[in-house]
Amino acid sequence: MPSLKDTKRRITSVRNTQKITHAMKLVSAAKFSRANQAVLAARPYGAAFDRIVGRLAAGVENLENLESMELLRFVEVPKRVLAVVVSTDRGLCGSLNTNVFKAAVRYVRENTDQGCEVDIAAMGKRAGQFYRKVGLTPMITREKVLERPTYQSAKAITDELSGLFTSGKYDRIVLIFSEFKNILTQTPRVKQLLPVVTPDFGDDEHDTLDFIIEPDAHTVLEGMLRKHVINTLFRVLLEGGASEHGARMTAMDSATKNAKEYIRKLTLLYNRARQAAITKELIEIVSGAEAV
């Protein structure tokens, strides 16, 4: 049994850890509030934007004449794929990053078995560390992508990714990230970024292209396809940010509760040991008095 001094030192250590985890929970709660509002605000806009792109694509004739056809270039059997893995920069957020990495490993294995070469782009410090640990060198490495993501930062990343796709280096670019469901649930997802997949809304009579477009539908769609790619990545970064803060808040709350329970057990152990020591001393005193 550990000594009273050692037990008391452990209680103090766990109590200090509990203060840290509780503070981290409060910080994550404040950040989560902003991230959650950003996600909820972006989803309706993103859905409406995708719907407009789908309606334009459905109503435009001779789609192959678009200069932006390069963003729609589809290869039936891709030979080279770039998997963009979005992770956090810091840990202490439960199994969030682990689930994303498992999804990425599964995606790489499935495509490699089909004879496709898959490269990795690590968006987030943890992703870079993971792939370097397993002996892989990411083609692209970026950090702090989930730290207050902006449209400008998303545009900078998509410009680089679009360049790799349009140059013909990769036949497909996918995003592997955590989709935010709620504070307790974050689901790893694989989403195709390039080539652009436009929703087909042309079959609905209410979604036909029945309005005038200036200067013409081709020009407008050309610009909107590029914005569609940026908007897709921006929403993924927002989803990842909300997932990170939600997962960390949950993990720190659980750690704080576990620390409280551990302190209770250590305190009980300390009191029992202290009581045993006092009883032993009393027995020694009584035994000495009787011997005299």
Buried (B, 14 or more C-beta within 10 A) or exposed (E): EEEBEEBBEBBEEBBEBBEBBBEBBEBBBEBBEEBBEBBEEBBEEBEEBBEBBBBBBBBBEEBEEBEBEBBBBEEEEBEBBBBBBBBBBBEBBBEBBBBBBEBBBEBBEEBEEEEBBBBBBBBBBBBBBBBEEEEEEBBBBBBEBBBEBEEEBBBEBBEEBBEBBBEEEBBBBBBBBBBBEEBEEBEBBEBEBBBBBBBEBBEEEEBEBEEEBEEEBBBBBBEBBBBBBBBBBBBBBBBBBBBBBBBBBBBBBEBBEBBEEBBEEBEEBBEEBEEEEEEEEEEEEEEEEEEE
